[in-house]
């Protein structure tokens, strides 16, 4: 499947609610929960640092790593991108964070995060 087809397929499946599991969302407010992953501070590309490990949690207003203190309000995210190594990047005006998702689709996460980020920022 070509990348454009994959994006269209993912978007079509999410477009009704923009949540992965509507029942989970209704009970917990979670838009999506990832497999265990690693969050890096990638502000300095030469010396990326692990800052949290656990499941990435997306809510309507922010990103968190389960079991840690790491949080990032969506309104602070200026842009999201996918690095060539399948890493999902969250850019703020001052920092860059990378979520290393071993098996999950970074494209799915990019689309979900962008949708909720735009709502949180009112754009």
Number of C-alpha atoms within 10 A of each C-alpha: 6 7 9 9 10 13 15 12 12 17 16 11 13 16 11 8 11 18 22 16 14 15 11 14 16 11 8 10 16 20 24 23 19 18 13 17 18 19 26 20 19 20 16 10 9 7 10 15 15 14 16 21 18 16 20 25 18 24 21 20 17 20 23 20 24 17 11 12 9 14 14 16 16 24 16 16 24 16 17 20 18 16 13 7 8 18 21 22 23 24 18 18 9 8 12 20 23 25 25 21 21 14 11 14 14 20 19 18 23 17 18 23 26 18 15 21 25 15 14 17 13 8 7
